[in-house]
Every structure is written in structure tokens, then in C-alpha cells.
Amino acid sequence: FIAPVLGAIADYGAGKKRFLVFFTLLCVFGTASLYFVGPGEIFWGIFLFVLANIGFEAGLVFYDAFLPELTAPKNFGRVSGYGFGMGYLGSLATLGIVYPLIQSEMIKETFPIAAVFFLFFSLPLFFFLKEKRKKVSRTESFVKIGFHRVWSTITHLKNYRNLLTFLIAYFFYIEGVNTVIFFSGNYASTTLGFSDTDLLIFFITVQTTAILGSIILGVLADKIGQKRTIVITLFMWLITVVMAFFTTDQFTFYIVGFIAGAAMGSCQSVSRSLMSRLIPPDRKTEFFGFYSFFGKSSAIIGPLTFGFVSYLTGSQRIAIISIAFFFIVGLIILTKVKDPQIASTQ
């Protein structure tokens, strides 16, 4: 909720990098500290998990907002894709490192290892990332300035109609993405009888194709436009949920995972690059705060829908096909968005 305010403060002159470093370290601290949570200490476990998640999600706001500064608009798609691809590669690498510990049921030891891995690969960002900051004179606190700028943006939303339309479309289709990701493992084990080993192989399949999808469709987005590429990924998601509904064997579900992984990585990376094209340059971090807010608040309705439909019908198959609603609504609203890249070539 506070992401737009923090973004507005950064845009005004406080800078993005200091926030990014702070929230990254907060995530590292929260993750590593989970090692010290003992049996029955549920409160501390939840507290540290929430702390780490706040650090990670808030840090993403400032991380995403660097994209317009790192490359020219003609390269937004591929650079965003490279970033997501490296992120998925990092998750696979971390899994490879901690998997022997998981097999030995040394679960809490995995947290500090993951934290150190995250910290180590954040060091180049800490020391070498350059930031364009503007010098400002102020008579008010940054907090007051941040709230004032966000309120000004909200009261002048008519000036950002195209961007608002995209955020509403994003809210719906990322709802579907988050829900499918969240329930895919449960669906595979409950409906299709996947074992723990099967789920691990499925996870690796999805992550690997997410790397490829992020990069390949990111490059494609720079050629044909971000909006058109997102439309392609949404049709891929519709194919995913329809195939999942009809699938009765594990092999076919691996194919579903292959398509879902490519759609997952590319949908997220290209959405970020389109957002980078739509935002006003002087408010990019603030609007990426709204982007984060729309994305995270959407993670509520989809899971509730899946659970409610599954409960009413007694079938996860019907629940998974019901998620197509979010992709279809998002797709319809997305058609109303004007892609600056396409408009500039016409």
C-alpha cells in the first residue's frame, strides 16, 4: 500500500537506490533470521516471513523503476526479459544448492543459504549501479511530499487514462497468473497424483521454460510491440488452463507446465517493459509503486475464486478452468490500451 508513496519520495529527489538497498537488506535479514525460529514459535516465524516479503516486494518497486534509465525504449523488452530470465535462473541455482539439505530434512538451514545467495548477487547493484538523481530544495518532509504527490496523481487520473486502463487490465490478467502459479502444485498432486519428485521435475520444467520465454518473447516485444506480445502470452495462458482442465495424465501436464512457464516469464517481463513505456518520466517510481500495488492486491480474488469454485463443485478441474475468466477480462481491457511503440510507427 505504501509503495506509491515511497516511489513518489524517490522521484522527488530522495533517490531509488537507497530504498532498493535498504529493502534488499531487510529481505536478507528476514530470510536469514528464519533459521533461529524454533518449534512452536509461530508468531516469530510469521513475523520474519512477512518482514522478508515486505523487503522483497518493496525492493522490486525501485528495481523495476530503473529499467527506463538502463536502456533505450527500443530495448525495454529484451532487457526486462534478461532480468526476469536471470531471476528464474537464480531460483534454480538456489534450489540446486539447498536441495541436499531439504532431502536431509535440514529445512531451517536453507534460509541463511538463500539469504547469502541473494545478498552476494546484490553486491554489484550496491556498488556499481549508477543513479540519476536530481537536486531539490525542500521545506517539507519527504513523507509529506510523498503523500501529496500521490494524492495529486490520484486526483488527476484523467490525465493518465491510458496508463490506468493498462493497470486495470494488468490487475485482472496477473490475477489469473498468480492463481495458476499458486495452485499448480496442489492441482498436480491432488488431481493428477504427482509425487514430491514429480513436483520437483515439474518445477524445474516451469522455471527453465520461464527463462526461455522471458528472453525470447522479450526480444519479440521490441520487434512487434509490448501490447501485442502480452496478447500472445494471454492466449498461451488460456491454452494452459484449458489443457489443465482436460489433462488426465502426468506427461500431458508436463506439456502444460512447459507452456505455462514460457507464458509466466514473458507475461511478467513484457508487462514491465510496457509499463516503462507508458509512465511519465518524472513519476516513474511512483507509478511502479501503483503497478506493484495493483499486482499484489490482485493476489486475493483469484485464490478465493479457485477455492470457492473448488468447494462448491468438489472439482479442482472446474476451479482451474474458472480462472480463464481473469485472462479473458484482462485481454478485453488490454485491447483498449494504446501501445506507444505501435503508435510511433504508424
C-alpha positions as CSV (number, residue, x, y, z in Angstrom):
1,F,0.0,0.0,0.0
2,I,2.8,2.4,0.8
3,A,4.7,1.6,-2.4
4,P,3.3,4.5,-4.4
5,V,4.3,6.9,-1.6
6,L,7.8,5.6,-1.3
7,G,8.1,5.8,-5.1
8,A,6.9,9.4,-5.1
9,I,9.5,10.3,-2.5
10,A,12.2,8.6,-4.6
11,D,11.0,10.5,-7.7
12,Y,11.1,13.8,-5.9
13,G,14.7,13.6,-5.1
14,A,15.4,11.1,-2.3
15,G,16.6,8.6,-4.9
16,K,15.7,5.0,-5.8
17,K,18.9,3.2,-5.0
18,R,19.0,3.9,-1.3
19,F,15.5,2.5,-1.0
20,L,16.4,-0.5,-3.1
21,V,19.5,-1.3,-0.9
22,F,17.5,-0.9,2.3
23,F,14.7,-3.2,1.3
24,T,17.1,-5.7,-0.1
25,L,19.0,-5.9,3.2
26,L,15.6,-6.1,5.0
27,C,14.7,-9.1,2.9
28,V,18.1,-10.7,3.5
29,F,17.8,-10.1,7.3
30,G,14.3,-11.5,7.5
31,T,15.1,-14.6,5.4
32,A,18.3,-15.4,7.3
33,S,16.7,-14.9,10.7
34,L,14.2,-17.7,10.0
35,Y,17.0,-20.0,10.9
36,F,16.5,-19.1,14.5
37,V,12.8,-19.8,14.7
38,G,12.2,-22.8,16.9
39,P,9.4,-25.3,17.2
40,G,6.1,-23.7,18.2
41,E,7.4,-20.1,17.6
42,I,4.7,-19.4,15.1
43,F,4.4,-15.7,15.7
44,W,8.1,-15.1,15.1
45,G,8.1,-17.3,12.0
46,I,5.2,-15.3,10.5
47,F,6.7,-12.0,11.5
48,L,10.0,-12.7,9.9
49,F,8.4,-14.2,6.8
50,V,6.3,-11.0,6.4
51,L,9.3,-8.9,7.0
52,A,11.3,-10.7,4.3
53,N,8.4,-10.5,1.9
54,I,7.9,-6.7,2.5
55,G,11.6,-6.2,1.8
56,F,11.5,-8.2,-1.4
57,E,8.2,-6.8,-2.8
58,A,9.0,-3.2,-1.8
59,G,12.5,-3.5,-3.3
60,L,11.0,-4.6,-6.6
61,V,9.3,-1.3,-7.0
62,F,12.6,0.5,-7.1
63,Y,14.3,-2.3,-9.1
64,D,11.6,-2.1,-11.8
65,A,11.8,1.7,-11.9
66,F,15.5,1.5,-13.0
67,L,14.6,0.0,-16.4
68,P,13.9,3.3,-18.2
69,E,17.3,4.5,-17.0
70,L,19.3,1.4,-18.0
71,T,18.5,1.3,-21.7
72,A,16.6,3.0,-24.6
73,P,12.9,2.3,-25.1
74,K,13.6,0.2,-28.2
75,N,15.4,-2.3,-25.9
76,F,12.9,-2.3,-23.0
77,G,11.5,-5.7,-23.9
78,R,14.8,-7.6,-24.2
79,V,16.4,-6.0,-21.1
80,S,13.4,-6.7,-19.0
81,G,13.3,-10.2,-20.3
82,Y,17.0,-10.7,-19.5
83,G,16.3,-9.5,-15.9
84,F,13.4,-12.0,-15.4
85,G,15.4,-14.8,-17.1
86,M,18.3,-14.3,-14.7
87,G,15.9,-14.2,-11.8
88,Y,14.5,-17.6,-12.7
89,L,18.0,-18.9,-13.3
90,G,18.9,-17.8,-9.8
91,S,15.9,-19.6,-8.3
92,L,17.0,-22.8,-10.0
93,A,20.6,-22.3,-8.8
94,T,19.4,-21.7,-5.2
95,L,17.2,-24.8,-5.3
96,G,20.2,-26.9,-6.6
97,I,22.3,-25.6,-3.6
98,V,19.8,-26.3,-0.9
99,Y,18.1,-29.4,-2.3
100,P,20.5,-31.8,-0.4
101,L,19.6,-30.1,2.8
102,I,15.9,-30.5,2.0
103,Q,16.4,-34.2,1.4
104,S,18.1,-34.4,4.8
105,E,15.2,-32.5,6.4
106,M,17.5,-29.7,7.3
107,I,14.9,-27.1,6.4
108,K,15.9,-24.2,8.5
109,E,19.5,-24.3,7.2
110,T,18.2,-23.4,3.8
111,F,17.1,-19.9,4.8
112,P,20.6,-18.4,5.6
113,I,22.0,-20.0,2.5
114,A,19.2,-18.4,0.3
115,A,19.8,-15.1,2.1
116,V,23.6,-15.2,1.4
117,F,22.9,-16.1,-2.2
118,F,20.6,-13.1,-2.6
119,L,23.0,-10.8,-0.9
120,F,26.0,-11.9,-2.9
121,F,24.3,-11.3,-6.2
122,S,23.0,-8.0,-5.0
123,L,26.5,-6.6,-4.4
124,P,27.2,-5.5,-8.0
125,L,24.0,-3.5,-7.7
126,F,25.0,-1.9,-4.4
127,F,28.5,-0.8,-5.7
128,F,28.2,-0.3,-9.4
129,L,24.6,0.7,-10.3
130,K,24.6,4.4,-11.2
131,E,21.5,6.5,-10.5
132,K,20.3,9.8,-12.0
133,R,19.3,11.9,-9.1
134,K,18.0,15.5,-9.2
135,K,19.0,18.1,-6.6
136,V,15.9,19.7,-5.0
137,S,15.3,22.2,-2.3
138,R,12.5,21.4,0.1
139,T,10.8,22.9,3.1
140,E,8.6,19.9,3.9
141,S,9.5,16.4,4.9
142,F,9.9,13.7,2.3
143,V,7.0,11.8,3.8
144,K,4.6,14.7,3.4
145,I,5.8,15.4,-0.1
146,G,5.3,11.7,-1.0
147,F,1.7,11.7,0.2
148,H,1.0,15.0,-1.5
149,R,2.4,13.8,-4.9
150,V,0.4,10.5,-4.7
151,W,-2.8,12.4,-3.9
152,S,-2.2,14.8,-6.7
153,T,-1.8,11.8,-9.1
154,I,-5.0,10.2,-7.9
155,T,-7.0,13.4,-8.3
156,H,-5.6,13.8,-11.8
157,L,-6.1,10.3,-13.1
158,K,-7.9,11.5,-16.1
159,N,-4.5,12.8,-17.4
160,Y,-3.2,9.2,-17.2
161,R,-6.3,7.4,-18.7
162,N,-4.2,5.1,-21.0
163,L,-1.9,4.1,-18.1
164,L,-4.9,3.5,-15.8
165,T,-6.5,1.3,-18.4
166,F,-3.4,-0.8,-18.6
167,L,-3.2,-1.1,-14.8
168,I,-6.8,-2.4,-14.7
169,A,-6.1,-4.9,-17.4
170,Y,-2.9,-5.9,-15.6
171,F,-4.9,-6.4,-12.3
172,F,-7.2,-8.9,-14.0
173,Y,-4.7,-11.0,-16.0
174,I,-2.0,-11.0,-13.4
175,E,-4.7,-12.3,-11.0
176,G,-5.0,-15.3,-13.3
177,V,-1.2,-15.7,-13.5
178,N,-0.8,-15.6,-9.7
179,T,-3.6,-18.0,-9.1
180,V,-2.4,-20.6,-11.6
181,I,1.1,-20.4,-10.1
182,F,-0.2,-20.7,-6.6
183,F,-2.3,-23.7,-7.1
184,S,-0.4,-25.6,-9.8
185,G,1.5,-27.8,-7.3
186,N,-1.7,-28.6,-5.4
187,Y,-3.6,-29.3,-8.6
188,A,-0.8,-31.6,-9.8
189,S,-0.6,-33.6,-6.6
190,T,-4.3,-33.7,-5.7
191,T,-5.9,-34.2,-9.2
192,L,-3.1,-35.9,-11.1
193,G,-1.3,-37.8,-8.3
194,F,2.1,-36.2,-8.6
195,S,4.7,-37.3,-6.1
196,D,7.3,-34.9,-4.5
197,T,9.8,-36.0,-7.1
198,D,7.3,-35.4,-9.9
199,L,6.6,-31.9,-8.5
200,L,10.3,-31.1,-8.4
201,I,10.7,-32.1,-12.0
202,F,7.6,-30.1,-12.9
203,F,9.0,-27.0,-11.0
204,I,12.3,-27.3,-12.9
205,T,10.4,-27.6,-16.2
206,V,8.4,-24.5,-15.5
207,Q,11.4,-22.4,-14.3
208,T,13.5,-23.4,-17.3
209,T,10.8,-22.5,-19.8
210,A,10.2,-19.3,-17.9
211,I,13.9,-18.3,-18.6
212,L,13.5,-19.0,-22.3
213,G,10.1,-17.4,-22.5
214,S,11.3,-14.2,-20.8
215,I,14.2,-13.7,-23.2
216,I,12.6,-14.9,-26.5
217,L,9.3,-13.0,-26.1
218,G,11.2,-10.0,-24.6
219,V,13.1,-9.7,-27.9
220,L,9.9,-10.3,-29.8
221,A,8.2,-7.5,-27.9
222,D,10.8,-5.0,-29.1
223,K,10.0,-6.0,-32.7
224,I,6.2,-6.3,-32.7
225,G,5.3,-4.2,-29.7
226,Q,4.7,-4.9,-26.0
227,K,0.9,-5.0,-26.1
228,R,0.8,-7.5,-29.0
229,T,3.3,-9.7,-27.2
230,I,1.2,-9.6,-24.0
231,V,-1.8,-10.6,-26.0
232,I,0.2,-13.7,-27.2
233,T,1.1,-14.6,-23.7
234,L,-2.6,-14.3,-22.5
235,F,-3.6,-16.7,-25.3
236,M,-0.9,-19.0,-24.0
237,W,-2.4,-18.8,-20.5
238,L,-5.8,-19.6,-21.9
239,I,-4.4,-22.7,-23.6
240,T,-2.7,-23.6,-20.3
241,V,-5.9,-23.6,-18.2
242,V,-8.0,-25.4,-20.9
243,M,-5.3,-28.1,-21.3
244,A,-5.1,-28.4,-17.5
245,F,-8.9,-28.9,-17.3
246,F,-8.8,-31.8,-19.9
247,T,-5.5,-33.4,-18.8
248,T,-5.7,-36.8,-17.2
249,D,-2.1,-38.0,-17.4
250,Q,1.1,-36.6,-15.9
251,F,3.0,-36.4,-19.2
252,T,0.5,-34.1,-20.8
253,F,0.6,-31.9,-17.6
254,Y,4.4,-31.5,-18.1
255,I,3.5,-30.0,-21.5
256,V,1.1,-27.7,-19.7
257,G,3.9,-26.7,-17.4
258,F,6.1,-26.0,-20.5
259,I,3.6,-23.6,-21.9
260,A,2.8,-22.1,-18.5
261,G,6.4,-21.4,-17.8
262,A,7.0,-19.6,-21.1
263,A,3.8,-17.6,-20.6
264,M,4.7,-16.8,-16.9
265,G,8.2,-15.4,-17.6
266,S,7.2,-13.5,-20.7
267,C,3.9,-12.1,-19.4
268,Q,5.7,-10.6,-16.4
269,S,8.7,-9.2,-18.2
270,V,6.8,-7.7,-21.1
271,S,4.2,-6.2,-18.8
272,R,7.1,-4.4,-17.0
273,S,8.5,-3.1,-20.3
274,L,5.1,-1.8,-21.5
275,M,4.7,-0.1,-18.1
276,S,8.1,1.6,-18.7
277,R,6.8,3.0,-22.0
278,L,3.5,4.3,-20.5
279,I,4.8,6.1,-17.4
280,P,5.7,9.8,-17.2
281,P,9.5,10.1,-16.8
282,D,9.2,12.4,-13.7
283,R,7.0,9.9,-11.8
284,K,8.3,6.5,-12.9
285,T,9.0,5.1,-9.4
286,E,5.6,6.4,-8.1
287,F,3.8,4.7,-10.9
288,F,5.8,1.5,-10.5
289,G,4.5,1.7,-6.9
290,F,1.0,1.7,-8.3
291,Y,2.0,-1.2,-10.6
292,S,3.2,-3.2,-7.6
293,F,0.0,-2.3,-5.7
294,F,-2.3,-3.5,-8.5
295,G,-0.3,-6.7,-8.9
296,K,-0.1,-7.6,-5.2
297,S,-3.7,-6.7,-4.4
298,S,-4.8,-8.9,-7.3
299,A,-3.4,-11.9,-5.5
300,I,-6.5,-12.1,-3.3
301,I,-9.5,-12.5,-5.6
302,G,-8.1,-15.3,-7.8
303,P,-7.2,-17.7,-5.0
304,L,-10.6,-17.1,-3.3
305,T,-12.3,-17.8,-6.6
306,F,-10.4,-21.0,-7.1
307,G,-11.1,-22.2,-3.6
308,F,-14.8,-21.2,-3.7
309,V,-15.4,-22.9,-7.0
310,S,-13.5,-26.0,-5.9
311,Y,-15.5,-26.1,-2.7
312,L,-18.9,-25.7,-4.4
313,T,-18.2,-28.2,-7.2
314,G,-15.9,-30.6,-5.5
315,S,-13.6,-30.4,-8.6
316,Q,-10.3,-28.6,-9.0
317,R,-10.7,-29.1,-12.8
318,I,-13.7,-26.7,-12.8
319,A,-11.8,-24.4,-10.5
320,I,-8.8,-24.2,-12.8
321,I,-10.9,-23.5,-15.9
322,S,-12.8,-20.7,-14.0
323,I,-9.5,-18.8,-13.8
324,A,-9.8,-18.3,-17.6
325,F,-12.3,-15.5,-16.7
326,F,-9.5,-13.3,-15.4
327,F,-7.4,-13.8,-18.5
328,I,-10.4,-13.0,-20.8
329,V,-11.4,-9.9,-18.9
330,G,-7.7,-8.7,-18.8
331,L,-7.4,-9.4,-22.5
332,I,-10.6,-7.4,-23.4
333,I,-9.4,-4.4,-21.3
334,L,-5.9,-4.6,-22.8
335,T,-7.3,-4.1,-26.3
336,K,-8.2,-0.5,-25.2
337,V,-4.6,0.3,-24.3
338,K,-2.6,2.4,-26.8
339,D,0.9,1.0,-27.2
340,P,3.3,4.0,-27.7
341,Q,5.7,1.8,-29.7
342,I,3.0,0.8,-32.2
343,A,1.6,4.4,-32.4
344,S,5.1,5.8,-33.1
345,T,5.5,3.6,-36.2
346,Q,2.1,4.4,-37.7
